[in-house]
């Protein structure tokens, strides 16, 4: 258990240091970078929602089809 905690602590520390270095060495100003991050995050969220809606529609169609197979109308 201690190994897992040590690993997670090292991972989080490395991620924090990597993020800080990335921000410090970024070729854009802070506000430009923040805007790009917001836009990219929104794009990813929108794509995820769209994919989830598509998958839901696909599963609902499969479910409706399976109900027809079980109980023919």
PDB file of N, H, CA, C and O in Angstrom:
ATOM      1  N   UNK A   1       0.829  -1.196   0.000  1.00  0.00           N
ATOM      2  CA  UNK A   1       0.000   0.000   0.000  1.00  0.00           C
ATOM      3  C   UNK A   1       0.867   1.251   0.000  1.00  0.00           C
ATOM      4  O   UNK A   1       0.543   2.245  -0.650  1.00  0.00           O
ATOM      5  N   UNK A   2       1.975   1.191   0.737  1.00  0.00           N
ATOM      6  H   UNK A   2       2.239   0.384   1.265  1.00  0.00           H
ATOM      7  CA  UNK A   2       2.873   2.343   0.770  1.00  0.00           C
ATOM      8  C   UNK A   2       3.482   2.610  -0.600  1.00  0.00           C
ATOM      9  O   UNK A   2       3.736   3.760  -0.957  1.00  0.00           O
ATOM     10  N   UNK A   3       3.717   1.538  -1.372  1.00  0.00           N
ATOM     11  H   UNK A   3       3.511   0.604  -1.081  1.00  0.00           H
ATOM     12  CA  UNK A   3       4.279   1.710  -2.704  1.00  0.00           C
ATOM     13  C   UNK A   3       3.307   2.466  -3.607  1.00  0.00           C
ATOM     14  O   UNK A   3       3.722   3.301  -4.410  1.00  0.00           O
ATOM     15  N   UNK A   4       2.032   2.176  -3.476  1.00  0.00           N
ATOM     16  H   UNK A   4       1.695   1.498  -2.823  1.00  0.00           H
ATOM     17  CA  UNK A   4       1.028   2.853  -4.287  1.00  0.00           C
ATOM     18  C   UNK A   4       0.965   4.322  -3.915  1.00  0.00           C
ATOM     19  O   UNK A   4       0.895   5.181  -4.794  1.00  0.00           O
ATOM     20  N   UNK A   5       0.988   4.618  -2.640  1.00  0.00           N
ATOM     21  H   UNK A   5       1.045   3.920  -1.927  1.00  0.00           H
ATOM     22  CA  UNK A   5       0.944   6.003  -2.179  1.00  0.00           C
ATOM     23  C   UNK A   5       2.190   6.753  -2.636  1.00  0.00           C
ATOM     24  O   UNK A   5       2.097   7.898  -3.077  1.00  0.00           O
ATOM     25  N   UNK A   6       3.358   6.114  -2.535  1.00  0.00           N
ATOM     26  H   UNK A   6       3.433   5.184  -2.177  1.00  0.00           H
ATOM     27  CA  UNK A   6       4.597   6.739  -3.002  1.00  0.00           C
ATOM     28  C   UNK A   6       4.543   7.009  -4.501  1.00  0.00           C
ATOM     29  O   UNK A   6       4.957   8.070  -4.967  1.00  0.00           O
ATOM     30  N   UNK A   7       4.025   6.035  -5.252  1.00  0.00           N
ATOM     31  H   UNK A   7       3.688   5.173  -4.873  1.00  0.00           H
ATOM     32  CA  UNK A   7       3.916   6.204  -6.707  1.00  0.00           C
ATOM     33  C   UNK A   7       2.989   7.369  -7.042  1.00  0.00           C
ATOM     34  O   UNK A   7       3.333   8.221  -7.860  1.00  0.00           O
ATOM     35  N   UNK A   8       1.805   7.409  -6.408  1.00  0.00           N
ATOM     36  H   UNK A   8       1.526   6.716  -5.743  1.00  0.00           H
ATOM     37  CA  UNK A   8       0.851   8.482  -6.688  1.00  0.00           C
ATOM     38  C   UNK A   8       1.409   9.843  -6.302  1.00  0.00           C
ATOM     39  O   UNK A   8       1.209  10.828  -7.013  1.00  0.00           O
ATOM     40  N   UNK A   9       2.107   9.893  -5.178  1.00  0.00           N
ATOM     41  H   UNK A   9       2.269   9.093  -4.601  1.00  0.00           H
ATOM     42  CA  UNK A   9       2.726  11.155  -4.759  1.00  0.00           C
ATOM     43  C   UNK A   9       3.755  11.611  -5.778  1.00  0.00           C
ATOM     44  O   UNK A   9       3.780  12.785  -6.146  1.00  0.00           O
ATOM     45  N   UNK A  10       4.608  10.697  -6.241  1.00  0.00           N
ATOM     46  H   UNK A  10       4.588   9.743  -5.942  1.00  0.00           H
ATOM     47  CA  UNK A  10       5.601  11.041  -7.252  1.00  0.00           C
ATOM     48  C   UNK A  10       4.959  11.443  -8.564  1.00  0.00           C
ATOM     49  O   UNK A  10       5.413  12.374  -9.230  1.00  0.00           O
ATOM     50  N   UNK A  11       3.899  10.736  -8.935  1.00  0.00           N
ATOM     51  H   UNK A  11       3.530   9.979  -8.395  1.00  0.00           H
ATOM     52  CA  UNK A  11       3.194  11.056 -10.168  1.00  0.00           C
ATOM     53  C   UNK A  11       2.602  12.465 -10.103  1.00  0.00           C
ATOM     54  O   UNK A  11       2.753  13.248 -11.042  1.00  0.00           O
ATOM     55  N   UNK A  12       1.935  12.784  -9.002  1.00  0.00           N
ATOM     56  H   UNK A  12       1.813  12.149  -8.240  1.00  0.00           H
ATOM     57  CA  UNK A  12       1.323  14.109  -8.862  1.00  0.00           C
ATOM     58  C   UNK A  12       2.375  15.205  -8.816  1.00  0.00           C
ATOM     59  O   UNK A  12       2.189  16.269  -9.406  1.00  0.00           O
ATOM     60  N   UNK A  13       3.469  14.957  -8.125  1.00  0.00           N
ATOM     61  H   UNK A  13       3.620  14.092  -7.645  1.00  0.00           H
ATOM     62  CA  UNK A  13       4.541  15.938  -8.070  1.00  0.00           C
ATOM     63  C   UNK A  13       5.127  16.154  -9.466  1.00  0.00           C
ATOM     64  O   UNK A  13       5.361  17.291  -9.877  1.00  0.00           O
ATOM     65  N   UNK A  14       5.361  15.072 -10.184  1.00  0.00           N
ATOM     66  H   UNK A  14       5.171  14.149  -9.851  1.00  0.00           H
ATOM     67  CA  UNK A  14       5.887  15.189 -11.542  1.00  0.00           C
ATOM     68  C   UNK A  14       4.928  15.920 -12.465  1.00  0.00           C
ATOM     69  O   UNK A  14       5.352  16.724 -13.295  1.00  0.00           O
ATOM     70  N   UNK A  15       3.636  15.646 -12.325  1.00  0.00           N
ATOM     71  H   UNK A  15       3.291  14.993 -11.651  1.00  0.00           H
ATOM     72  CA  UNK A  15       2.644  16.331 -13.147  1.00  0.00           C
ATOM     73  C   UNK A  15       2.607  17.824 -12.842  1.00  0.00           C
ATOM     74  O   UNK A  15       2.492  18.643 -13.754  1.00  0.00           O
ATOM     75  N   UNK A  16       2.703  18.175 -11.576  1.00  0.00           N
ATOM     76  H   UNK A  16       2.796  17.510 -10.835  1.00  0.00           H
ATOM     77  CA  UNK A  16       2.698  19.590 -11.185  1.00  0.00           C
ATOM     78  C   UNK A  16       3.936  20.303 -11.726  1.00  0.00           C
ATOM     79  O   UNK A  16       3.842  21.407 -12.262  1.00  0.00           O
ATOM     80  N   UNK A  17       5.081  19.670 -11.582  1.00  0.00           N
ATOM     81  H   UNK A  17       5.157  18.773 -11.146  1.00  0.00           H
ATOM     82  CA  UNK A  17       6.328  20.279 -12.078  1.00  0.00           C
ATOM     83  C   UNK A  17       6.274  20.392 -13.601  1.00  0.00           C
ATOM     84  O   UNK A  17       6.647  21.423 -14.162  1.00  0.00           O
ATOM     85  N   UNK A  18       5.815  19.342 -14.266  1.00  0.00           N
ATOM     86  H   UNK A  18       5.512  18.504 -13.811  1.00  0.00           H
ATOM     87  CA  UNK A  18       5.707  19.382 -15.720  1.00  0.00           C
ATOM     88  C   UNK A  18       4.749  20.463 -16.199  1.00  0.00           C
ATOM     89  O   UNK A  18       5.026  21.148 -17.184  1.00  0.00           O
ATOM     90  N   UNK A  19       3.629  20.617 -15.510  1.00  0.00           N
ATOM     91  H   UNK A  19       3.404  20.060 -14.710  1.00  0.00           H
ATOM     92  CA  UNK A  19       2.671  21.670 -15.872  1.00  0.00           C
ATOM     93  C   UNK A  19       3.250  23.058 -15.684  1.00  0.00           C
ATOM     94  O   UNK A  19       3.066  23.940 -16.523  1.00  0.00           O
ATOM     95  N   UNK A  20       3.956  23.247 -14.566  1.00  0.00           N
ATOM     96  H   UNK A  20       4.106  22.531 -13.884  1.00  0.00           H
ATOM     97  CA  UNK A  20       4.568  24.552 -14.304  1.00  0.00           C
ATOM     98  C   UNK A  20       5.625  24.875 -15.355  1.00  0.00           C
ATOM     99  O   UNK A  20       5.666  25.992 -15.871  1.00  0.00           O
ATOM    100  N   UNK A  21       6.465  23.921 -15.670  1.00  0.00           N
ATOM    101  H   UNK A  21       6.432  23.013 -15.251  1.00  0.00           H
ATOM    102  CA  UNK A  21       7.498  24.142 -16.680  1.00  0.00           C
ATOM    103  C   UNK A  21       6.851  24.424 -18.033  1.00  0.00           C
ATOM    104  O   UNK A  21       7.299  25.304 -18.769  1.00  0.00           O
ATOM    105  N   UNK A  22       5.806  23.681 -18.358  1.00  0.00           N
ATOM    106  H   UNK A  22       5.442  22.966 -17.760  1.00  0.00           H
ATOM    107  CA  UNK A  22       5.107  23.910 -19.620  1.00  0.00           C
ATOM    108  C   UNK A  22       4.527  25.303 -19.714  1.00  0.00           C
ATOM    109  O   UNK A  22       4.601  25.937 -20.766  1.00  0.00           O
ATOM    110  N   UNK A  23       3.955  25.785 -18.632  1.00  0.00           N
ATOM    111  H   UNK A  23       3.895  25.270 -17.777  1.00  0.00           H
ATOM    112  CA  UNK A  23       3.397  27.140 -18.635  1.00  0.00           C
ATOM    113  C   UNK A  23       4.487  28.201 -18.731  1.00  0.00           C
ATOM    114  O   UNK A  23       4.323  29.215 -19.409  1.00  0.00           O
ATOM    115  N   UNK A  24       5.592  27.959 -18.052  1.00  0.00           N
ATOM    116  H   UNK A  24       5.726  27.135 -17.501  1.00  0.00           H
ATOM    117  CA  UNK A  24       6.683  28.935 -18.090  1.00  0.00           C
ATOM    118  C   UNK A  24       7.351  29.003 -19.457  1.00  0.00           C
ATOM    119  O   UNK A  24       7.821  30.065 -19.867  1.00  0.00           O
ATOM    120  N   UNK A  25       7.395  27.901 -20.149  1.00  0.00           N
ATOM    121  H   UNK A  25       7.014  27.039 -19.816  1.00  0.00           H
ATOM    122  CA  UNK A  25       8.068  27.859 -21.441  1.00  0.00           C
ATOM    123  C   UNK A  25       7.108  27.995 -22.624  1.00  0.00           C
ATOM    124  O   UNK A  25       7.522  27.864 -23.776  1.00  0.00           O
ATOM    125  N   UNK A  26       5.854  28.252 -22.352  1.00  0.00           N
ATOM    126  H   UNK A  26       5.518  28.359 -21.416  1.00  0.00           H
ATOM    127  CA  UNK A  26       4.856  28.372 -23.416  1.00  0.00           C
ATOM    128  C   UNK A  26       5.173  29.579 -24.296  1.00  0.00           C
ATOM    129  O   UNK A  26       5.565  30.630 -23.788  1.00  0.00           O
ATOM    130  N   UNK A  27       5.009  29.439 -25.602  1.00  0.00           N
ATOM    131  H   UNK A  27       4.690  28.586 -26.015  1.00  0.00           H
ATOM    132  CA  UNK A  27       5.337  30.533 -26.507  1.00  0.00           C
ATOM    133  C   UNK A  27       4.277  31.632 -26.567  1.00  0.00           C
ATOM    134  O   UNK A  27       4.437  32.595 -27.317  1.00  0.00           O
ATOM    135  N   UNK A  28       3.218  31.510 -25.806  1.00  0.00           N
ATOM    136  H   UNK A  28       3.088  30.728 -25.197  1.00  0.00           H
ATOM    137  CA  UNK A  28       2.147  32.501 -25.828  1.00  0.00           C
ATOM    138  C   UNK A  28       2.010  33.156 -24.460  1.00  0.00           C
ATOM    139  O   UNK A  28       2.523  32.661 -23.457  1.00  0.00           O
ATOM    140  N   UNK A  29       1.304  34.281 -24.449  1.00  0.00           N
ATOM    141  H   UNK A  29       0.887  34.683 -25.264  1.00  0.00           H
ATOM    142  CA  UNK A  29       1.048  34.939 -23.169  1.00  0.00           C
ATOM    143  C   UNK A  29       0.058  34.115 -22.354  1.00  0.00           C
ATOM    144  O   UNK A  29      -0.616  33.233 -22.885  1.00  0.00           O
ATOM    145  N   UNK A  30      -0.020  34.406 -21.089  1.00  0.00           N
ATOM    146  H   UNK A  30       0.527  35.124 -20.658  1.00  0.00           H
ATOM    147  CA  UNK A  30      -0.907  33.656 -20.196  1.00  0.00           C
ATOM    148  C   UNK A  30      -2.365  33.701 -20.613  1.00  0.00           C
ATOM    149  O   UNK A  30      -3.047  32.676 -20.609  1.00  0.00           O
ATOM    150  N   UNK A  31      -2.853  34.900 -20.977  1.00  0.00           N
ATOM    151  H   UNK A  31      -2.299  35.733 -20.980  1.00  0.00           H
ATOM    152  CA  UNK A  31      -4.265  35.012 -21.346  1.00  0.00           C
ATOM    153  C   UNK A  31      -4.553  34.282 -22.665  1.00  0.00           C
ATOM    154  O   UNK A  31      -5.610  33.670 -22.815  1.00  0.00           O
ATOM    155  N   UNK A  32      -3.617  34.345 -23.616  1.00  0.00           N
ATOM    156  H   UNK A  32      -2.758  34.842 -23.494  1.00  0.00           H
ATOM    157  CA  UNK A  32      -3.802  33.611 -24.872  1.00  0.00           C
ATOM    158  C   UNK A  32      -3.828  32.110 -24.613  1.00  0.00           C
ATOM    159  O   UNK A  32      -4.654  31.386 -25.168  1.00  0.00           O
ATOM    160  N   UNK A  33      -2.917  31.657 -23.768  1.00  0.00           N
ATOM    161  H   UNK A  33      -2.245  32.246 -23.318  1.00  0.00           H
ATOM    162  CA  UNK A  33      -2.848  30.242 -23.445  1.00  0.00           C
ATOM    163  C   UNK A  33      -4.117  29.785 -22.730  1.00  0.00           C
ATOM    164  O   UNK A  33      -4.651  28.717 -23.028  1.00  0.00           O
ATOM    165  N   UNK A  34      -4.588  30.580 -21.806  1.00  0.00           N
ATOM    166  H   UNK A  34      -4.154  31.448 -21.564  1.00  0.00           H
ATOM    167  CA  UNK A  34      -5.815  30.238 -21.085  1.00  0.00           C
ATOM    168  C   UNK A  34      -6.995  30.148 -22.043  1.00  0.00           C
ATOM    169  O   UNK A  34      -7.827  29.249 -21.918  1.00  0.00           O
ATOM    170  N   UNK A  35      -7.073  31.069 -22.996  1.00  0.00           N
ATOM    171  H   UNK A  35      -6.397  31.799 -23.097  1.00  0.00           H
ATOM    172  CA  UNK A  35      -8.160  31.046 -23.972  1.00  0.00           C
ATOM    173  C   UNK A  35      -8.083  29.792 -24.832  1.00  0.00           C
ATOM    174  O   UNK A  35      -9.107  29.158 -25.086  1.00  0.00           O
ATOM    175  N   UNK A  36      -6.888  29.424 -25.282  1.00  0.00           N
ATOM    176  H   UNK A  36      -6.057  29.939 -25.076  1.00  0.00           H
ATOM    177  CA  UNK A  36      -6.732  28.212 -26.084  1.00  0.00           C
ATOM    178  C   UNK A  36      -7.101  26.965 -25.285  1.00  0.00           C
ATOM    179  O   UNK A  36      -7.722  26.042 -25.812  1.00  0.00           O
ATOM    180  N   UNK A  37      -6.713  26.947 -24.006  1.00  0.00           N
ATOM    181  H   UNK A  37      -6.209  27.697 -23.578  1.00  0.00           H
ATOM    182  CA  UNK A  37      -7.056  25.805 -23.157  1.00  0.00           C
ATOM    183  C   UNK A  37      -8.564  25.713 -22.988  1.00  0.00           C
ATOM    184  O   UNK A  37      -9.133  24.624 -23.068  1.00  0.00           O
ATOM    185  N   UNK A  38      -9.219  26.852 -22.753  1.00  0.00           N
ATOM    186  H   UNK A  38      -8.757  27.736 -22.688  1.00  0.00           H
ATOM    187  CA  UNK A  38     -10.680  26.859 -22.618  1.00  0.00           C
ATOM    188  C   UNK A  38     -11.355  26.360 -23.894  1.00  0.00           C
ATOM    189  O   UNK A  38     -12.278  25.547 -23.840  1.00  0.00           O
ATOM    190  N   UNK A  39     -10.889  26.853 -25.038  1.00  0.00           N
ATOM    191  H   UNK A  39     -10.140  27.514 -25.081  1.00  0.00           H
ATOM    192  CA  UNK A  39     -11.487  26.449 -26.310  1.00  0.00           C
ATOM    193  C   UNK A  39     -11.283  24.961 -26.558  1.00  0.00           C
ATOM    194  O   UNK A  39     -12.207  24.269 -26.984  1.00  0.00           O
ATOM    195  N   UNK A  40     -10.080  24.466 -26.294  1.00  0.00           N
ATOM    196  H   UNK A  40      -9.329  25.028 -25.947  1.00  0.00           H
ATOM    197  CA  UNK A  40      -9.791  23.047 -26.519  1.00  0.00           C
ATOM    198  C   UNK A  40     -10.614  22.181 -25.568  1.00  0.00           C
ATOM    199  O   UNK A  40     -11.139  21.141 -25.963  1.00  0.00           O
ATOM    200  N   UNK A  41     -10.722  22.615 -24.317  1.00  0.00           N
ATOM    201  H   UNK A  41     -10.296  23.461 -23.996  1.00  0.00           H
ATOM    202  CA  UNK A  41     -11.514  21.868 -23.340  1.00  0.00           C
ATOM    203  C   UNK A  41     -12.971  21.819 -23.775  1.00  0.00           C
ATOM    204  O   UNK A  41     -13.609  20.769 -23.693  1.00  0.00           O
ATOM    205  N   UNK A  42     -13.500  22.945 -24.235  1.00  0.00           N
ATOM    206  H   UNK A  42     -12.982  23.797 -24.301  1.00  0.00           H
ATOM    207  CA  UNK A  42     -14.892  22.990 -24.686  1.00  0.00           C
ATOM    208  C   UNK A  42     -15.092  22.090 -25.896  1.00  0.00           C
ATOM    209  O   UNK A  42     -16.113  21.411 -26.007  1.00  0.00           O
ATOM    210  N   UNK A  43     -14.120  22.082 -26.802  1.00  0.00           N
ATOM    211  H   UNK A  43     -13.290  22.633 -26.712  1.00  0.00           H
ATOM    212  CA  UNK A  43     -14.206  21.214 -27.976  1.00  0.00           C
ATOM    213  C   UNK A  43     -14.250  19.745 -27.561  1.00  0.00           C
ATOM    214  O   UNK A  43     -15.056  18.969 -28.074  1.00  0.00           O
ATOM    215  N   UNK A  44     -13.378  19.374 -26.629  1.00  0.00           N
ATOM    216  H   UNK A  44     -12.724  20.005 -26.212  1.00  0.00           H
ATOM    217  CA  UNK A  44     -13.342  17.985 -26.162  1.00  0.00           C
ATOM    218  C   UNK A  44     -14.651  17.613 -25.470  1.00  0.00           C
ATOM    219  O   UNK A  44     -15.179  16.523 -25.687  1.00  0.00           O
ATOM    220  N   UNK A  45     -15.170  18.506 -24.646  1.00  0.00           N
ATOM    221  H   UNK A  45     -14.740  19.392 -24.470  1.00  0.00           H
ATOM    222  CA  UNK A  45     -16.438  18.252 -23.950  1.00  0.00           C
ATOM    223  C   UNK A  45     -17.575  18.103 -24.958  1.00  0.00           C
ATOM    224  O   UNK A  45     -18.406  17.202 -24.837  1.00  0.00           O
ATOM    225  N   UNK A  46     -17.608  18.995 -25.961  1.00  0.00           N
ATOM    226  H   UNK A  46     -16.933  19.727 -26.059  1.00  0.00           H
ATOM    227  CA  UNK A  46     -18.662  18.911 -26.978  1.00  0.00           C
ATOM    228  C   UNK A  46     -18.570  17.608 -27.763  1.00  0.00           C
ATOM    229  O   UNK A  46     -19.587  16.965 -28.025  1.00  0.00           O
ATOM    230  N   UNK A  47     -17.356  17.220 -28.139  1.00  0.00           N
ATOM    231  H   UNK A  47     -16.531  17.742 -27.927  1.00  0.00           H
ATOM    232  CA  UNK A  47     -17.176  15.961 -28.864  1.00  0.00           C
ATOM    233  C   UNK A  47     -17.602  14.769 -28.008  1.00  0.00           C
ATOM    234  O   UNK A  47     -18.209  13.823 -28.512  1.00  0.00           O
ATOM    235  N   UNK A  48     -17.282  14.815 -26.715  1.00  0.00           N
ATOM    236  H   UNK A  48     -16.789  15.583 -26.306  1.00  0.00           H
ATOM    237  CA  UNK A  48     -17.685  13.750 -25.805  1.00  0.00           C
ATOM    238  C   UNK A  48     -19.191  13.654 -25.679  1.00  0.00           C
ATOM    239  O   UNK A  48     -19.753  12.559 -25.683  1.00  0.00           O
ATOM    240  N   UNK A  49     -19.839  14.795 -25.567  1.00  0.00           N
ATOM    241  H   UNK A  49     -19.382  15.684 -25.563  1.00  0.00           H
ATOM    242  CA  UNK A  49     -21.308  14.802 -25.472  1.00  0.00           C
ATOM    243  C   UNK A  49     -21.946  14.281 -26.749  1.00  0.00           C
ATOM    244  O   UNK A  49     -22.914  13.522 -26.713  1.00  0.00           O
ATOM    245  N   UNK A  50     -21.385  14.702 -27.879  1.00  0.00           N
ATOM    246  H   UNK A  50     -20.598  15.318 -27.908  1.00  0.00           H
ATOM    247  CA  UNK A  50     -21.917  14.251 -29.169  1.00  0.00           C
ATOM    248  C   UNK A  50     -21.736  12.734 -29.320  1.00  0.00           C
ATOM    249  O   UNK A  50     -22.641  12.031 -29.770  1.00  0.00           O
ATOM    250  N   UNK A  51     -20.565  12.252 -28.941  1.00  0.00           N
ATOM    251  H   UNK A  51     -19.830  12.823 -28.575  1.00  0.00           H
ATOM    252  CA  UNK A  51     -20.309  10.805 -29.027  1.00  0.00           C
ATOM    253  C   UNK A  51     -21.233  10.038 -28.086  1.00  0.00           C
ATOM    254  O   UNK A  51     -21.730   8.969 -28.439  1.00  0.00           O
ATOM    255  N   UNK A  52     -21.466  10.577 -26.894  1.00  0.00           N
ATOM    256  H   UNK A  52     -21.063  11.446 -26.607  1.00  0.00           H
ATOM    257  CA  UNK A  52     -22.360   9.920 -25.939  1.00  0.00           C
ATOM    258  C   UNK A  52     -23.788   9.900 -26.473  1.00  0.00           C
ATOM    259  O   UNK A  52     -24.487   8.897 -26.329  1.00  0.00           O
ATOM    260  N   UNK A  53     -24.227  10.996 -27.088  1.00  0.00           N
ATOM    261  H   UNK A  53     -23.659  11.811 -27.205  1.00  0.00           H
ATOM    262  CA  UNK A  53     -25.579  11.050 -27.642  1.00  0.00           C
ATOM    263  C   UNK A  53     -25.720  10.068 -28.800  1.00  0.00           C
ATOM    264  O   UNK A  53     -26.737   9.384 -28.921  1.00  0.00           O
ATOM    265  N   UNK A  54     -24.695   9.999 -29.650  1.00  0.00           N
ATOM    266  H   UNK A  54     -23.869  10.554 -29.551  1.00  0.00           H
ATOM    267  CA  UNK A  54     -24.730   9.046 -30.759  1.00  0.00           C
ATOM    268  C   UNK A  54     -24.797   7.614 -30.244  1.00  0.00           C
ATOM    269  O   UNK A  54     -25.577   6.801 -30.738  1.00  0.00           O
ATOM    270  N   UNK A  55     -23.975   7.318 -29.251  1.00  0.00           N
ATOM    271  H   UNK A  55     -23.341   7.979 -28.849  1.00  0.00           H
ATOM    272  CA  UNK A  55     -23.949   5.958 -28.697  1.00  0.00           C
ATOM    273  C   UNK A  55     -25.273   5.628 -28.026  1.00  0.00           C
ATOM    274  O   UNK A  55     -25.767   4.505 -28.134  1.00  0.00           O
ATOM    275  N   UNK A  56     -25.849   6.609 -27.330  1.00  0.00           N
ATOM    276  H   UNK A  56     -25.448   7.521 -27.242  1.00  0.00           H
ATOM    277  CA  UNK A  56     -27.137   6.388 -26.670  1.00  0.00           C
ATOM    278  C   UNK A  56     -28.218   6.073 -27.697  1.00  0.00           C
ATOM    279  O   UNK A  56     -29.015   5.155 -27.505  1.00  0.00           O
ATOM    280  N   UNK A  57     -28.242   6.842 -28.795  1.00  0.00           N
ATOM    281  H   UNK A  57     -27.594   7.588 -28.951  1.00  0.00           H
ATOM    282  CA  UNK A  57     -29.231   6.600 -29.844  1.00  0.00           C
ATOM    283  C   UNK A  57     -29.033   5.211 -30.443  1.00  0.00           C
ATOM    284  O   UNK A  57     -30.003   4.505 -30.721  1.00  0.00           O
ATOM    285  N   UNK A  58     -27.785   4.824 -30.640  1.00  0.00           N
ATOM    286  H   UNK A  58     -26.997   5.397 -30.414  1.00  0.00           H
ATOM    287  CA  UNK A  58     -27.491   3.498 -31.177  1.00  0.00           C
ATOM    288  C   UNK A  58     -27.979   2.400 -30.232  1.00  0.00           C
ATOM    289  O   UNK A  58     -28.588   1.424 -30.669  1.00  0.00           O
ATOM    290  N   UNK A  59     -27.712   2.562 -28.945  1.00  0.00           N
ATOM    291  H   UNK A  59     -27.217   3.356 -28.590  1.00  0.00           H
ATOM    292  CA  UNK A  59     -28.152   1.559 -27.967  1.00  0.00           C
ATOM    293  C   UNK A  59     -29.670   1.511 -27.837  1.00  0.00           C
ATOM    294  O   UNK A  59     -30.248   0.437 -27.677  1.00  0.00           O
ATOM    295  N   UNK A  60     -30.315   2.676 -27.906  1.00  0.00           N
ATOM    296  H   UNK A  60     -29.845   3.549 -28.036  1.00  0.00           H
ATOM    297  CA  UNK A  60     -31.772   2.695 -27.835  1.00  0.00           C
ATOM    298  C   UNK A  60     -32.376   1.987 -29.047  1.00  0.00           C
ATOM    299  O   UNK A  60     -33.377   1.283 -28.918  1.00  0.00           O
ATOM    300  N   UNK A  61     -31.776   2.168 -30.213  1.00  0.00           N
ATOM    301  H   UNK A  61     -30.962   2.740 -30.318  1.00  0.00           H
ATOM    302  CA  UNK A  61     -32.262   1.486 -31.416  1.00  0.00           C
ATOM    303  C   UNK A  61     -32.078  -0.023 -31.283  1.00  0.00           C
ATOM    304  O   UNK A  61     -32.963  -0.795 -31.651  1.00  0.00           O
ATOM    305  N   UNK A  62     -30.931  -0.440 -30.757  1.00  0.00           N
ATOM    306  H   UNK A  62     -30.212   0.187 -30.458  1.00  0.00           H
ATOM    307  CA  UNK A  62     -30.690  -1.864 -30.550  1.00  0.00           C
ATOM    308  C   UNK A  62     -31.675  -2.440 -29.534  1.00  0.00           C
ATOM    309  O   UNK A  62     -32.180  -3.550 -29.704  1.00  0.00           O
ATOM    310  N   UNK A  63     -31.940  -1.678 -28.485  1.00  0.00           N
ATOM    311  H   UNK A  63     -31.530  -0.776 -28.347  1.00  0.00           H
ATOM    312  CA  UNK A  63     -32.881  -2.126 -27.460  1.00  0.00           C
ATOM    313  C   UNK A  63     -34.281  -2.276 -28.044  1.00  0.00           C
ATOM    314  O   UNK A  63     -34.967  -3.266 -27.788  1.00  0.00           O
ATOM    315  N   UNK A  64     -34.699  -1.283 -28.834  1.00  0.00           N
ATOM    316  H   UNK A  64     -34.142  -0.479 -29.042  1.00  0.00           H
ATOM    317  CA  UNK A  64     -36.026  -1.350 -29.454  1.00  0.00           C
ATOM    318  C   UNK A  64     -36.106  -2.544 -30.399  1.00  0.00           C
ATOM    319  O   UNK A  64     -37.128  -3.228 -30.456  1.00  0.00           O
ATOM    320  N   UNK A  65     -35.039  -2.792 -31.133  1.00  0.00           N
ATOM    321  H   UNK A  65     -34.208  -2.237 -31.087  1.00  0.00           H
ATOM    322  CA  UNK A  65     -35.015  -3.920 -32.047  1.00  0.00           C
ATOM    323  C   UNK A  65     -35.077  -5.244 -31.276  1.00  0.00           C
ATOM    324  O   UNK A  65     -35.761  -6.176 -31.699  1.00  0.00           O
ATOM    325  N   UNK A  66     -34.377  -5.326 -30.166  1.00  0.00           N
ATOM    326  H   UNK A  66     -33.821  -4.569 -29.822  1.00  0.00           H
ATOM    327  CA  UNK A  66     -34.396  -6.568 -29.386  1.00  0.00           C
ATOM    328  C   UNK A  66     -35.776  -6.810 -28.766  1.00  0.00           C
ATOM    329  O   UNK A  66     -36.198  -7.958 -28.626  1.00  0.00           O
ATOM    330  N   UNK A  67     -36.475  -5.742 -28.398  1.00  0.00           N
ATOM    331  H   UNK A  67     -36.133  -4.809 -28.512  1.00  0.00           H
ATOM    332  CA  UNK A  67     -37.825  -5.908 -27.870  1.00  0.00           C
ATOM    333  C   UNK A  67     -38.760  -6.434 -28.945  1.00  0.00           C
ATOM    334  O   UNK A  67     -39.657  -7.223 -28.648  1.00  0.00           O
ATOM    335  N   UNK A  68     -38.572  -6.015 -30.180  1.00  0.00           N
ATOM    336  H   UNK A  68     -37.843  -5.374 -30.422  1.00  0.00           H
ATOM    337  CA  UNK A  68     -39.411  -6.504 -31.276  1.00  0.00           C
ATOM    338  C   UNK A  68     -39.138  -7.968 -31.564  1.00  0.00           C
ATOM    339  O   UNK A  68     -40.050  -8.713 -31.921  1.00  0.00           O
ATOM    340  N   UNK A  69     -37.902  -8.381 -31.413  1.00  0.00           N
ATOM    341  H   UNK A  69     -37.161  -7.776 -31.122  1.00  0.00           H
ATOM    342  CA  UNK A  69     -37.545  -9.773 -31.652  1.00  0.00           C
ATOM    343  C   UNK A  69     -38.179 -10.661 -30.583  1.00  0.00           C
ATOM    344  O   UNK A  69     -38.676 -11.748 -30.878  1.00  0.00           O
ATOM    345  N   UNK A  70     -38.154 -10.186 -29.345  1.00  0.00           N
ATOM    346  H   UNK A  70     -37.750  -9.303 -29.105  1.00  0.00           H
ATOM    347  CA  UNK A  70     -38.699 -10.965 -28.236  1.00  0.00           C
ATOM    348  C   UNK A  70     -40.230 -11.026 -28.329  1.00  0.00           C
ATOM    349  O   UNK A  70     -40.819 -12.097 -28.178  1.00  0.00           O
ATOM    350  N   UNK A  71     -40.870  -9.883 -28.577  1.00  0.00           N
ATOM    351  H   UNK A  71     -40.392  -9.014 -28.699  1.00  0.00           H
ATOM    352  CA  UNK A  71     -42.317  -9.812 -28.674  1.00  0.00           C
ATOM    353  C   UNK A  71     -42.676  -9.236 -30.036  1.00  0.00           C
ATOM    354  O   UNK A  71     -42.749  -8.015 -30.172  1.00  0.00           O
ATOM    355  N   UNK A  72     -42.900 -10.052 -31.031  1.00  0.00           N
ATOM    356  H   UNK A  72     -42.841 -11.044 -30.920  1.00  0.00           H
ATOM    357  CA  UNK A  72     -43.265  -9.530 -32.356  1.00  0.00           C
ATOM    358  C   UNK A  72     -44.584  -8.765 -32.265  1.00  0.00           C
ATOM    359  O   UNK A  72     -45.524  -9.181 -31.589  1.00  0.00           O
ATOM    360  N   UNK A  73     -44.620  -7.655 -32.955  1.00  0.00           N
ATOM    361  H   UNK A  73     -43.856  -7.317 -33.504  1.00  0.00           H
ATOM    362  CA  UNK A  73     -45.826  -6.807 -32.931  1.00  0.00           C
ATOM    363  C   UNK A  73     -46.874  -7.299 -33.876  1.00  0.00           C
ATOM    364  O   UNK A  73     -47.945  -6.700 -33.976  1.00  0.00           O
TER     365      UNK A  73
END
